Amino acid sequence: MRALAMPIVVASLFMGVSPIMAQSTPGSPNQEKKTQQERVTIRSIQVVDVEDLPPDMRSKVDVVLANTKQEDLKSLRESIDAMPEAVSALKAKGRNSEQVVAVNVDGNNTLTMFTRKAA
């Protein structure tokens, strides 16, 4: 799979980390380093319905959503739509990017997309 630039909210739900958006000015010395750090080679993709999560995990998703701006969700969904593999995984579960409410990329480079029926 091709590399995925993640200038989006990546909710590390399993570690309890809230999404953080860092900004740097274009052309700054840290810009190239930041871009390299944001690139992740996705090895596999999972789609998980929030409704199927245990209550404690569902509450973590709710916390992330409460702290996520609509612009960030829009950017997230646009990034997903740009990945044919992600669109295909969603379609296989009967979902689409508009239903994605959070994502997680774990240490094995597995992209997990969390969806809600009524996003």
N, C-alpha and C positions, 0 to 999 in steps of 0.2 A: 504494500500500500504506500501511497505517496505520503510525504511528510506533511503534517498538519501544523500550520502556524496557529497558535492558541492565544490571539490577542483578545480573548473572550473570558468570560467568567468560567473558571474551572472549579467546581465545588468539590473540595476534598472531603467528602462526607464521612468517610471511614476514619479520618483522623480528626474530625471536628474542627477543621480549619475553615474560617469564613473566606469567601472570595475577596481578593484584593486586586485592585486595578492600579498598576503603577504607570506613571507617565514620564516620559523623558522627551526633551526637545530633539527633533530630527537633526541629524548631523552631530549630535553630542557624542563624546567618546564612549559612553555607555550604551548608545543606541545599537551598535553592532553586537555587542555582548548580550544585550537584552533580547535581540531578535534570535540569536543562536539559542538562548536558554528557552525561548518560547516554542521552538521547533521540537516536535515530538513525532517519532515514527510510530504510528498506530499499528499494532500487530494483530489485534482482534477487536471486535465490536460486540457489545451486548446492549439489549434494550430491556429495561426493567420498568414495570409499571409501579408507580408510587403506591397504588392501592395494594400491591402484593408485598410490600415491605412490612417488617415488624413495626409496631407502634413507635418504638424509640427512633428508628431510622426515618420513619415518616415525619416525626417531629423535627429532625435535623433538616430534612428537605424543606419543611415549612419555614424554618428559621432562615435558611439560605434564601428562599423566595422572598421573604419579608424584607430582606436587606439587598435585594437585587433590583436595579433600575430597569425599566421597560426597554430603554435603549440597549442595555447589556443583553437582555433576552433576545432582542431583535438581532443584534450582532451575532449572538450564539447561533440562532436559527439560520442566519445567512451563511455562516461558516459550515454548518451541517449540510445545508443545501448544496454547497460547493463540493461536497465529498460524495461521489457516487456510491461508495461503499456504505456510508452512513445512511444515505437515503434508501438504499436497498435493504439494509438491516431493519429500518423503521417500517418499510413497506411489508416486509415479511411478517411483522408483528401486527399489521393492520393499522399502523400509526404513521404520522407525518411530523415534520420538524416543528409545526405549530403546537404540537402537544409536548414537546421537550421542555422541561422546566429546569433541569440541571444536568450537568455532566461531571464525570470523574475520570481521570486518567491515572491508573494505578502504576505501581513500580514495574509491572510486567508490560507496560504500554498497552493495556486493555482500555479502550474507551467504553465507558458505560454511560448510556443515555437514559435518564430518568424521565418517564412520560406520565402525563395525566390525561384521562379521557376528556375532561373538560378543562383544557388549559386556558 
